[in-house]
Amino acid sequence: TAGLSLAYLRPELLIDGRTASHAGFIGRQGCRLSLFRIADDTQPRSLDLTISNGLAQASWSDGETQTIIVARGMPEARFVGIVALLGSSDETTVKLSPEALASLQNFGPGCIT
C-alpha cells in the first residue's frame, strides 16, 4: 500500500489573522494532501466535501477549530477514507493524535499517477 509521508509541518502560522497549523503530505506517486487547523470561534459546521477535476476538499468546524483538508491527484475513495479518519459529518470534533497522523502513512490505495 502506498502511504503518505509528512513532507511539511508548520505548527504555528496566521491565516486571515487567526492562529493556524499546516501539515503537508506527499504520496509515493505524487499526490499531495494539506491539512489545515485554524482557530475558529464561529458556530460548529458539519462536513462540507467537494471533489472535482482531481481536486478534493473537505472542511468542518467544532466551533473552536476549523479543519480543512485539500488533496490533489488522490483517488476519491482514499480521500473520503482519510476524511472519515479525521472527522465525520456526525461528529465535528477532530482528534488529530500522533497515532492518527501515523495512520495516514498506511491508508488506502496509492495515488493516481
N, C-alpha and C positions, 0 to 999 in steps of 0.2 A: 504494500500500500504506500503510495507516495504521500509524504507528510508535508506539513507546513513548518517552516523554520522561522524563528524570530529573527528578523533582519534589522529592526529598528525599534528603539524604545525611547520615548521622550516622556518621562513621568510627570513633568510639570511644564505647562505652557499656557498661554492665554488664547482663547478663541472668542472673538466678539466681547472681550473684556471679562470672560468667565474662565475660571481655572479649569484646565483640562489635562488629559493624558492621551498619548497616541502610541499604539503598538502596531508595527508593520510586519507582516509575514509574507514569505515568498514560498511558492511550491516548487518542487523539483522540475516541473515542466513550464515554469514561468508565470503561473497565476499569482496574483497579488491580492492580499487582504489587509485592510486597515481597520483597526478597532479604536474608536474614539470614545472617551468617557468625559463628559462635560458637566460641570456644576450646573444644576437646574433647579430653580425654585418655583416652577410652574406646577400645574396640576399633573398628576400621573397620566401618561398616554400609553395606550396599548400599541402593540406591534404594528408597524407600517412596513410592508415588504414590497419592493419593486424589483423586477428583473426584466431587462430589456437590452437587446443588442450587445450581449456579453458583459453588461454592467449590472451588478446586483447591489441593492442597498436595503438595509433594514435599520429601523430606529424605533426606540421606545424610551419612556422615562418613568421612573418610580416617584417623581416629584422632588427628588434630591439630586439625581444623576441622570442625564440623558446619555444613552448609549447609541452609537451609530457604527454600523459595520458596512464597509464598502468593499466589493471584490470585483476583479476584472479577470476574465478568462477562466472562470471556475464553473464546473457543471452545476446546474441549478440544484440538483438533489444534494450535492455536497454543501452548497451554501446554506440551504434550508436546514440541513443537519447541524451545521455549526451554529446557526441562529438558535435552533432548538436547544443546543447545548448551553448557550449563554443566557437564554431567556425565552419566554413564550408569551403569546397574546393573553393567556390566562393568568400569568404571573409576571408582572412587570419588573420585579426585583431581579437584578443581575448579581450573581455571586461569581466574581471572577477571581477564583483562588489560583494559586500556583499550579494546583493539580488540573484545573480547567484549562489553563494556558498550555500545560504539557500535553493534555489530551488532544489539542488542536494538531499536534505534530503527527498524529496517527489516525485522523478522522477521514473516513470515506475514500472514494476512488480518486485517482490523480486528477490533476488539472488538464484542461483541454490544451492540446499542442497547437 
